[in-house]
Amino acid sequence: MDYPNRRRIKIWGTAKVIDDDPAPIEQLADTDYRGKPEQVIVFTISAWDVNWLQHITRRYTETELEAVVTPLKERITELEAQLAA
């Protein structure tokens, strides 16, 4: 889900958990990671679709908002100081 850009891909399908066959678990394991996988989930995709923009409400993180709001707050402070002078 990409809330700021209002993008989402919907996926339909099935999933199969494999926890009793070491071959796919070893094949997909990351050799640079110390943890040992215990299972694999194999997805079979039957359909996908991109969602319509009007159905996704934009959402932003606090950091993203702060980057936009801070310059506005600074400008307001500057203008209030000019008015006071």
C-alpha positions as CSV (number, residue, x, y, z in Angstrom):
1,M,0.0,0.0,0.0
2,D,1.4,3.4,-1.0
3,Y,-0.8,5.9,0.7
4,P,0.9,9.2,-0.3
5,N,0.7,8.2,-4.0
6,R,-2.6,6.4,-3.7
7,R,-1.4,3.2,-5.2
8,R,-2.4,-0.4,-4.3
9,I,-2.2,-3.7,-6.1
10,K,-4.8,-6.2,-5.1
11,I,-3.8,-9.9,-5.5
12,W,-6.0,-12.9,-5.6
13,G,-4.7,-16.5,-5.2
14,T,-3.8,-19.2,-2.9
15,A,-1.0,-19.9,-0.5
16,K,0.6,-23.1,0.5
17,V,2.8,-23.5,3.6
18,I,5.7,-25.9,3.2
19,D,7.3,-26.9,6.5
20,D,8.0,-30.6,5.9
21,D,10.3,-30.4,2.9
22,P,13.8,-29.1,3.5
23,A,14.7,-28.6,-0.2
24,P,12.7,-25.4,-0.9
25,I,13.5,-24.1,2.6
26,E,17.3,-24.5,1.9
27,Q,16.9,-23.1,-1.6
28,L,15.3,-19.9,-0.4
29,A,17.4,-19.4,2.7
30,D,19.5,-16.3,2.9
31,T,23.1,-17.4,3.5
32,D,24.0,-14.0,5.0
33,Y,21.3,-14.2,7.6
34,R,22.0,-16.1,10.8
35,G,18.4,-17.2,11.4
36,K,17.2,-20.5,10.0
37,P,13.8,-20.5,8.1
38,E,11.3,-23.1,9.4
39,Q,8.8,-22.9,6.5
40,V,8.2,-21.5,3.0
41,I,5.0,-20.0,1.8
42,V,4.3,-20.5,-1.9
43,F,1.8,-18.2,-3.5
44,T,-0.1,-19.0,-6.7
45,I,-1.5,-15.8,-8.2
46,S,-4.8,-16.2,-10.1
47,A,-5.5,-12.5,-10.7
48,W,-4.3,-9.0,-9.8
49,D,-5.6,-5.5,-10.2
50,V,-4.5,-1.9,-9.6
51,N,-6.9,-0.1,-7.3
52,W,-8.7,3.1,-8.4
53,L,-7.2,6.2,-6.9
54,Q,-10.5,7.6,-5.5
55,H,-10.7,4.5,-3.2
56,I,-7.4,5.3,-1.4
57,T,-7.2,8.0,1.2
58,R,-3.8,9.7,1.3
59,R,-1.9,9.2,4.5
60,Y,1.5,10.6,5.5
61,T,4.0,9.9,8.2
62,E,4.8,12.5,10.8
63,T,8.2,13.0,9.3
64,E,6.7,13.6,5.8
65,L,4.3,16.1,7.2
66,E,6.9,17.9,9.3
67,A,9.0,18.5,6.2
68,V,6.1,20.4,4.6
69,V,4.8,22.1,7.8
70,T,8.1,23.4,9.2
71,P,8.8,25.9,6.4
72,L,5.2,27.2,6.7
73,K,5.5,27.7,10.4
74,E,8.8,29.6,9.9
75,R,7.1,31.8,7.3
76,I,4.2,32.5,9.6
77,T,6.7,33.5,12.4
78,E,8.5,35.8,10.0
79,L,5.3,37.5,8.8
80,E,4.0,37.9,12.4
81,A,7.3,39.6,13.3
82,Q,7.0,41.9,10.3
83,L,3.4,42.8,11.4
84,A,4.5,43.5,15.0
85,A,7.3,45.8,13.8
